[in-house]
């Protein structure tokens, strides 16, 4: 068999391709400067010009070397492993860590807790202005939003919107009904259900609260532009079901049940 036979030529070409193995392994393990691939590219370029250029395997090697040389920055960015969580970290999610530290994540959690407590306080203050509890105010303001001008809203729809239990909505809506703020109407297509609607008194109550509600909301969100609002809204809405999942995780760990917004606290 001659040195220039097709079999020998293919063997030499495969050997050149195999030379890429260690480089690929290095690439997967660490960030490699782009210049490291220049010698490989130059070598294969010379091999191609010397007469092996017609062999498909050498051409593949050449193109791969050039790709590595020009795209190594992208590859290296993907190959870097995220920093592991530090001992004592409160999360293992790499997206929430900064160099393995959960400090920025903890800042976010405490900010959310602070905002949450202030939201509850604001809701209570708005409701108290007209003699309602905070949850009762939330129900009153949500019914026309969900029901439209003349229709009513079911207990289950209101409960889903407020992220509370149907039992809790039923109990609190009866108190609002006793005050004359809402009324119950039979559901036109479901005998087991009722529709909650505002009474004229309930509409007067909301009208009286509107100036305060607007001032509070404007103060809360004055720092957001349209893009900021849309981004915040999207992220918060994604966290709602995640919070429910987190409660299930806590229960699996045997955590005792504490005060919950599902009871209107």
LOVEXLO-824108 format. One record per residue: x negated, y, z of N, C-alpha, C in turn; residue number from 1. Coordinates in steps of 0.2 Angstrom, whole numbers. Each point is the difference from the previous one (the first is absolute). Example, Ala and Ser with C-alpha at 12.3 -4.5 7.8 and 13.67 -1.06 7.14 Angstrom:
LOVEXLO-824108
SITE   n_x   n_y   n_z  ca_x  ca_y  ca_z   c_x   c_y   c_z midren
SITE   -66   -28    39     4     6     0    -4     6     0      1
SITE     2     5    -4    -4     6     1     4     5     3      2
end
This chain:
LOVEXLO-824108
SITE   n_x   n_y   n_z  ca_x  ca_y  ca_z   c_x   c_y   c_z midren
SITE    -4    -6     0     4     6     0    -4     6     0      1
SITE     1     5    -5    -5     6     0     2     5     5      2
SITE    -5     4     1     2     5     5     5     5    -2      3
SITE     1     1    -6     5     5    -3     7    -4    -1      4
SITE     1    -6     2     6    -4    -2     5     3     4      5
SITE     7     0    -2     5     2     3     1    -2     7      6
SITE    -2    -6     2     1    -2     7    -5     4     4      7
SITE    -6     0    -2    -5     4     4     2     7     1      8
SITE     2     3    -6     2     7     1     6     1     5      9
SITE     5    -4     0     5     0     4    -2    -1     7     10
SITE    -5    -4     1    -3    -1     7    -3     6     3     11
SITE    -4     3    -5    -3     6     2     5     6     2     12
SITE     5     0    -4     5     5     1     3    -1     7     13
SITE     2    -6     1     3    -2     7    -4     2     5     14
SITE    -7    -1     0    -4     1     5     0     7     1     15
SITE     0     5    -5     0     7     1     7     2     4     16
SITE     5    -3    -2     6     1     4     0    -2     7     17
SITE    -3    -6     1    -1    -3     7    -4     5     4     18
SITE    -5     4    -3    -4     5     4     5     5     3     19
SITE     6     1    -2     4     5     3     3    -2     6     20
SITE     0    -7     2     3    -3     6    -3     4     6     21
SITE    -6     0     1    -3     4     7     2     7     0     22
SITE     1     3    -6     2     7     0     7     1     2     23
SITE     4    -5    -3     7     1     2     1    -2     8     24
SITE    -4    -4     2     1    -2     7    -2     6     5     25
SITE    -6     4    -3    -2     6     4     6     5     0     26
SITE     3     1    -6     5     4    -1     6    -1     5     27
SITE     2    -6     1     5    -2     4    -1     2     7     28
SITE    -7     0     2    -2     0     7    -1     7     2     29
SITE    -3     5    -4    -2     6     2     1     5    -6     30
SITE    -1     6     2     0     6    -5    -7     0    -3     31
SITE     0     0    -7    -6    -1    -3    -1     7    -5     32
SITE    -5     3     0    -1     6    -4     1    -2    -7     33
SITE     2     5    -4     1    -1    -7    -6    -2    -4     34
SITE    -6     3     2    -6     0    -3    -2    -8     0     35
SITE     2    -4     5    -2    -7     0     1    -4    -6     36
SITE     6     2    -3     2    -4    -6    -4     3    -7     37
SITE    -4     5     1    -3     3    -6    -5    -5    -3     38
SITE    -4    -3     4    -5    -5    -3     3    -6    -3     39
SITE     6    -3     3     3    -5    -3     3     2    -6     40
SITE     3     5    -1     3     3    -6    -5     0    -5     41
SITE    -6     3     2    -5     1    -5    -3    -6    -3     42
SITE    -1    -5     5    -2    -7    -2     4    -3    -5     43
SITE     7     0     1     4    -4    -4     1     4    -7     44
SITE    -1     7     1     0     3    -7    -6    -2    -4     45
SITE    -5     0     3    -6    -3    -4     1    -7    -3     46
SITE     3    -4     4     1    -7    -2     5     0    -6     47
SITE     5     4     1     4     1    -6    -3     2    -6     48
SITE    -4     5     0    -4     3    -5    -5    -5    -3     49
SITE    -2    -5     4    -5    -4    -2     2    -6    -4     50
SITE     7     0    -1     3    -6    -4     5    -4     3     51
SITE     1     1     6     5    -4     4     7     4     0     52
SITE     0     6    -3     6     4     0     6    -3    -4     53
SITE    -1    -5    -4     6    -3    -3     3    -5     4     54
SITE    -3    -2     6     3    -5     4     5     3     4     55
SITE     6    -3     0     6     3     4    -2     1     8     56
SITE    -3    -5     3    -2     0     7    -4     5     2     57
SITE    -5     1    -5    -5     6     2     4     7    -1     58
SITE     4     0    -5     4     6     0     4     1     6     59
SITE     3    -5     3     4     0     6    -4     3     5     60
SITE    -6    -3     1    -5     2     5    -2     7     0     61
SITE    -1     3    -7    -2     6    -1     6     5     2     62
SITE     6    -1    -2     6     4     2     1     0     8     63
SITE    -1    -6     3     1     0     7    -5     4     4     64
SITE    -6    -1    -3    -5     4     4     1     8    -1     65
SITE     2     2    -6     2     7    -1     6     2     5     66
SITE     4    -5     0     6     2     4    -2     1     8     67
SITE    -4    -5     2    -3     0     7    -4     7     1     68
SITE    -4     2    -5    -4     6     0     5     6     1     69
SITE     5     0    -5     4     6     0     5     0     5     70
SITE     3    -6     2     5     0     5    -2    -2     7     71
SITE    -6     0     2    -2    -3     6     2     4     6     72
SITE     1     7    -1     3     4     5     7    -2     2     73
SITE     4    -1    -5     7    -3     1     0    -7     4     74
SITE    -4    -4    -3    -1    -7     3    -2     0     7     75
SITE    -5     5     1    -3     0     7     5     3     5     76
SITE     4     4    -2     5     3     4     5    -5     2     77
SITE     2    -5    -5     4    -5     2    -3    -5     4     78
SITE    -6    -1    -1    -4    -6     4    -1     1     7     79
SITE     0     7     2    -2     1     7     6    -2     4     80
SITE    -2    -4     5     5    -2     5     2     6     5     81
SITE     6     1     1     2     5     5    -3    -2     7     82
SITE    -2     6     4    -3    -1     6     5    -4     5     83
SITE    -2    -5     3     4    -4     5     2     5     6     84
SITE     6    -2     3     2     4     5    -4    -1     6     85
SITE    -1     6     4    -4     0     6     3    -4     5     86
SITE    -4    -3     5     3    -4     6     5     5     3     87
SITE     6    -2     2     4     4     4     5     4    -5     88
SITE    -1     0    -7     4     3    -4     7    -2     0     89
SITE     5     5    -1     7    -2     1     3    -2    -7     90
SITE    -4     0    -5     3    -3    -6    -6    -3    -4     91
SITE     2    -5    -4    -5    -3    -5     1     2    -7     92
SITE     4     4    -1     2     2    -7    -6     5    -2     93
SITE    -3    -2    -6    -6     4    -2     2     7    -2     94
SITE     6     1    -3     2     6    -2     1     5     6     95
SITE     1    -2     6     1     4     5    -6     1     4     96
SITE    -6    -3    -2    -6     1     4    -5     5    -4     97
SITE    -4     3     4    -5     5    -2    -7    -3     2     98
SITE    -3    -3    -5    -7    -3     2     1    -5     6     99
SITE     6    -4     0     1    -5     5     3     3     7    100
SITE     1     7     0     3     3     6     7     2    -1    101
SITE     4    -1     5     7     1     0     2     7     3    102
SITE    -5     4     0     1     7     4     6     4    -4    103
SITE    -1     0    -7     5     4    -4     7    -3     0    104
SITE     0    -7     0     6    -3     1     4     1     6    105
SITE    -4     0     6     3     2     7     2     7     0    106
SITE    -3     5    -3     2     7    -1     7     0    -3    107
SITE     1    -4    -6     6     0    -3     6    -3     4    108
SITE    -2    -6     4     5    -3     4     3     5     5    109
SITE    -5     4     4     2     4     5     4     6    -3    110
SITE    -2     2    -6     4     6    -3     7    -2    -2    111
SITE     0    -7    -2     7    -2    -2     4    -1     7    112
SITE    -3    -2     5     4    -1     7     2     7     2    113
SITE    -5     5    -1     2     7     2     6     3    -4    114
SITE    -1    -1    -6     6     2    -5     6    -3     2    115
SITE     0    -7     1     6    -4     2     4     3     6    116
SITE    -4     1     5     3     3     6     3     7    -1    117
SITE    -3     4    -4     2     7    -1     7    -1    -4    118
SITE     0    -4    -5     6    -1    -4     6    -2     5    119
SITE    -1    -5     4     5    -2     5     2     6     4    120
SITE    -5     4     2     2     6     5     4     5    -4    121
SITE    -2     1    -7     4     5    -4     7    -3    -1    122
SITE     0    -6    -2     7    -3    -1     5     1     6    123
SITE    -3    -1     6     4     1     6     2     7     1    124
SITE    -5     5    -1     1     7     1     6     2    -5    125
SITE    -1    -2    -6     6     2    -5     6    -3     2    126
SITE     1    -6     2     6    -3     2     3     3     6    127
SITE    -5     2     5     3     3     6     3     7    -1    128
SITE    -2     3    -5     3     7    -2     7    -1    -1    129
SITE     3    -5    -1     7    -1    -1     3    -6     4    130
SITE    -4    -2     5     3    -4     5    -1    -8    -2    131
SITE    -4    -1    -5    -1    -7    -2    -7    -3     2    132
SITE    -1    -6     0    -6    -3     1    -4     0    -7    133
SITE    -6    -1     0    -4     0    -6     2    -5    -5    134
SITE     1    -7     2     3    -5    -5     7     2    -2    135
SITE     4     3     4     7     2    -2    -1     6    -6    136
SITE    -5     4     1    -1     6    -5    -2    -4    -6    137
SITE    -5    -5     0    -2    -3    -6     6    -3    -4    138
SITE     4    -3     4     6    -3    -3     4     5    -4    139
SITE     2     5     4     4     6    -3    -3     3    -6    140
SITE    -6     1     0    -3     3    -6    -1    -5    -6    141
SITE     0    -6     2    -1    -5    -6     6    -3    -3    142
SITE     6     1     3     6    -3    -3     2     4    -6    143
SITE     0     7     0     1     3    -7    -5    -1    -5    144
SITE    -6    -1     2    -6    -1    -5     1    -7    -3    145
SITE     2    -5     4     1    -6    -3     7    -1    -4    146
SITE     5     3     3     7    -1    -2     2     4    -6    147
SITE    -3     6    -1     2     5    -5     5     4     2    148
SITE     4     3    -4     5     6     2     6    -3     3    149
SITE     3    -6    -3     6    -2     3     0    -7     2    150
SITE    -5    -4    -2     0    -7     2    -3    -1     7    151
SITE     1    -6     3    -3    -2     6    -6    -4    -1    152
SITE    -3    -2     6    -6    -4     0     1    -6     5    153
SITE    -2    -5    -2     1    -6     5    -5     0     6    154
SITE     1    -4     5    -4     0     5    -7    -3    -2    155
SITE     0    -5    -4    -6    -3    -2    -4     4    -4    156
SITE     3     4    -4    -4     5    -4    -3     6     4    157
SITE     3     2     5    -2     5     4    -6    -3     5    158
SITE     1    -6     2    -5    -3     4    -7    -1    -4    159
SITE     1    -2    -6    -6    -1    -5    -3     6    -1    160
SITE     3     6    -1    -3     6    -1    -4     3     6    161
SITE     3    -2     6    -3     3     6    -5    -5     3    162
SITE     0    -6    -3    -5    -5     3     2    -2     7    163
SITE     6    -1     1     3    -2     7     5    -6    -1    164
SITE     2    -3     5     4    -6    -1     8     2    -1    165
SITE     3    -4    -3     7     1    -1     4     1     6    166
SITE    -2    -4     5     4     0     6    -1     7     4    167
SITE    -6     3    -1    -1     7     3     4     5    -4    168
SITE     0     0    -6     4     4    -4     7     0     2    169
SITE     3    -6     1     7    -1     2     1     3     6    170
SITE    -4    -1     5     1     3     7     0     8     0    171
SITE    -5     3    -4    -1     7     0     5     3    -4    172
SITE     2    -3    -5     5     3    -5     7     1     4    173
SITE     1    -5     5     7     0     4    -1     6     4    174
SITE    -5     2     3    -1     6     4     1     6    -4    175
SITE    -3     0    -7     2     6    -4     7     1    -2    176
SITE     3    -6    -1     7     0    -2     4     3     6    177
SITE    -2    -2     6     4     2     6    -1     8     1    178
SITE    -5     3    -2    -1     7     0     3     4    -6    179
SITE     3    -4    -5     3     3    -6    -4     2    -5    180
SITE    -7    -3     0    -4     2    -5     0    -4    -6    181
SITE     2    -7     0     1    -4    -5     6    -4     0    182
SITE     2    -3    -5     6    -4     0    -1    -7    -4    183
SITE     3    -5     2    -1    -7    -3     6    -1    -5    184
SITE    -1    -2    -6     5    -1    -5    -1    -8    -2    185
SITE     5    -3    -2     0    -7    -2    -4     0    -7    186
SITE    -4    -5    -1    -4    -1    -6     5    -2    -5    187
SITE     0     3    -6     5    -2    -5    -1    -7    -3    188
SITE    -6    -3     0    -1    -6    -3    -3    -6     5    189
SITE    -1     2     7    -3    -5     4     4     1     7    190
SITE     5    -4     2     4     1     6    -5    -1     6    191
SITE    -5    -3     0    -5    -1     6    -4     7     1    192
SITE     1     4    -4    -5     6     0     5     7     1    193
SITE    -4     5     2     4     6     1    -5     6    -3    194
SITE     3     5    -2    -4     6    -3     0     5     5    195
SITE    -6     3     1    -1     6     5     0     6    -4    196
SITE     4     5     2     0     6    -3     0     6     5    197
SITE    -3     6    -2     0     6     4     7     3     0    198
SITE     2     2     6     7     4     0    -2     7    -1    199
SITE     5     4    -1    -1     8     0    -5     2     6    200
SITE     2    -2     6    -4     2     5    -8    -2     0    201
SITE    -1    -7    -3    -7    -2    -1    -3     5    -5    202
SITE     3     2    -5    -3     4    -5    -1     7     3    203
SITE     4     3     4    -1     6     4    -7    -1     4    204
SITE     0    -6     3    -6    -1     5    -7     1    -4    205
SITE     0    -4    -6    -6     0    -4    -1     7    -3    206
SITE     5     4    -2    -1     6    -3    -3     5     5    207
SITE     2    -1     7    -3     4     5    -7    -2     1    208
SITE    -2    -6    -1    -7    -2     1    -5     2    -6    209
SITE     3     1    -6    -4     1    -6    -6     5     1    210
SITE     1     6     3    -5     5     0    -6    -3     4    211
SITE     2    -3     6    -6    -3     4    -3    -6    -4    212
SITE     4    -4    -3    -3    -6    -4    -5     3    -5    213
SITE     2     5    -4    -4     2    -5    -7     3     3    214
SITE     1     4     5    -6     3     3    -5    -5     2    215
SITE     3    -5     4    -5    -5     2    -3    -4    -5    216
SITE     4    -2    -6    -3    -4    -5    -6     5    -4    217
SITE     2     6    -1    -5     4    -3    -6     1     4    218
SITE     0     0     6    -6     1     4    -4    -7     0    219
SITE     4    -5     0    -4    -7     0    -4    -1    -6    220
SITE     3     2    -6    -3    -2    -7    -2     6    -4    221
SITE    -1     5     3    -2     6    -3    -7    -1    -4    222
SITE    -4    -4     3    -7    -1    -3     0    -5    -6    223
SITE     5    -3    -2     1    -4    -5     2     3    -7    224
SITE    -4    -1    -5     2     1    -7     4    -5    -3    225
SITE     3     0    -6     4    -5    -3    -4    -7     0    226
SITE    -6     0    -2    -4    -6    -1    -1    -3     7    227
SITE    -2     4     5    -1    -2     7     7    -3     3    228
SITE     5     3    -1     7    -3     2     1    -7    -3    229
SITE    -1     0    -7     2    -7    -3    -5    -5     2    230
SITE    -6     2     1    -5    -5     3     1    -2     7    231
SITE     2     4     4     2    -1     7     6    -5     0    232
SITE     5     2    -4     6    -3     0    -1    -8    -2    233
SITE    -4     0    -5    -1    -7    -3    -4    -5     6    234
SITE    -5     3     3    -3    -4     5     4    -1     6    235
SITE     4     5     3     4    -2     5     5    -5    -1    236
SITE     3     0    -6     5    -5    -2    -3    -6     0    237
SITE    -6    -1    -2    -3    -6     0    -2    -3     7    238
SITE    -1     5     4    -2    -2     7     7    -3     4    239
SITE     6     2    -2     6    -2     3     0    -8     1    240
SITE     0    -3    -6     0    -8     0    -6    -3     4    241
SITE    -6     4    -1    -6    -3     3     1     0     7    242
SITE     3     6     3     1     0     7     4    -6     3    243
SITE     5    -1    -4     5    -6     2    -5    -7     0    244
SITE    -4     0    -5    -4    -6     0    -5     0     6    245
SITE    -3     6     2    -4     0     5     3    -2     7    246
SITE     7     2     1     4    -2     6     0    -8     0    247
SITE     1    -3    -6     0    -7     0    -6    -3     2    248
SITE    -6     3    -2    -6    -3     2    -1     1     8    249
SITE     2     6     2    -1     1     8     4    -5     4    250
SITE     6    -2    -3     4    -5     4    -3    -7    -1    251
SITE    -3    -1    -5    -3    -7     0    -6     0     5    252
SITE    -3     6     1    -5     0     5     3     0     7    253
SITE     6     0     1     3     0     6     1     6     4    254
SITE     0     6    -4     0     6     3     7     2     2    255
SITE     1     2     6     7     2     3     3     6    -4    256
SITE     6     0     0     4     5    -4     0     6     4    257
SITE    -2     6    -3     1     6     3     6     4    -2    258
SITE     0     7     2     5     4    -3     0     0    -8    259
SITE     5     1    -3     0    -1    -7     5     5    -3    260
SITE    -2     3    -6     5     5    -3     6    -4    -3    261
SITE     0    -6     0     6    -4    -2     5     1     5    262
SITE    -2     2     7     5     1     5     1     8     0    263
SITE    -3     4    -4     1     7     0    -4     4     4    264
SITE    -6    -3     3    -4     4     5    -4     5    -4    265
end
